[in-house]
C-alpha cells in the first residue's frame, strides 16, 4: 500500500501524524507544508492526477477551504482522502465524507489533529496503537497544541515542543518513531532531560530579550504588542499577553519566514477573527496569517529604499 501524508511543518501536532503512519506504512511519502500551502498543493495533486499513484492520502493539521473540498469530491476518488484538523475555519470540511474537523469535542475537550488522527488509527489498528506510550504521547501533544497544559501546569507537554526545537523535524520524527514503536510506557530519557534543562535556560533568556523589543500599538481598535520572533512564538506570545494584560489585548508575532501569529488570554477578544482580516484564521486565543512573497518583497524594498530592485 502506497501512502501520502500532507501535514503542517511548524509544530509537533503536524509532525506526530507522520510518526504514527511510520508505524504502519513503510512505503510512506511525506510532504510538510506551511498552512497557506495546502490548498494549492491539493489542487496541484488533482490537476496532475498524481493522487492515482496512492492508495490513501492523509491531510493533517491543515485547513481546507470549500473550493478544495469540492475539488477532491470531483475526482471520484474522494475515498482515498482522509483529512483531520481542529482549526475553527476547517469545520466546513465536516460537510464532506473524507474529513473529520473538530475543535472542541462533545465532552468539552479541545482536540488537535494528532488526537483526532490517533482515535481514527486506534479504531483501525488497536493492536498497534492501543498502548500506554502512544496514548500518553498523544495527550501531551494535545495539551501542548491547545495550550491546555497551562490549566494543570503540565510541563511534559512543553518538553515535546522543546525537543522539536532541539532535534529539528527529521530527527524528531525518527526519534519518536523508534521510541513509540519499541516502548510500552512513555518517558523522557536522561539525555533528553539534560538537553531540555539547557534549553529551558536558553528559552528564558530568549523571552526576556524579545520582551525588550516589543512595540506597543493599536490594531483593529485594540491595544496590542507587536514583536518580531523567529522561535517559540506560542510561548513568547502567551508570556507577553499574560505579563502585559493590564495594557494590551493581544500580541502580534511576526516571523518573516512563516507568517504572523496572534495570541491573547482575554475572554472578550477573538484573535481568530482578527487573523481572518489578514487572510488567516485559527482559534479564539491563538491564530495566524500567511506572509506571501509579494509582501516580503515590499518590505525588502522599504528597508533597502529601492522600489525598482524586483522590476526585472
Buried (B, 14 or more C-beta within 10 A) or exposed (E): EEBBBBBBBBBBBBBBBBBBBBBBBEEBEBBBBBBBBBBEBBBEBBEEEEBEEBEBBBBBBBBBBEEBBEBBBEBEBBEBBBBBBBBBBBBBBBEBEBBBBBBEEEEEEBBBBBBBBBBBBBEEEEEBBEBEBBBBBBBBBBBBBBBBBBEEEBEBBBBBBBBBEBBEBEEBBEBBBEBBEEBEEBEBEEEBEEBBEEBBEBBEEBBEEBBEEBEEEEBEEBEBBBBEBEEBBBBBBBBBBEBBEEEBBBBBBBBEEBBBBBBBBBEEBBBBBBBBEBBBBBBBBBBBBBBEEEBEEEEEBEEEEEEEEEEE
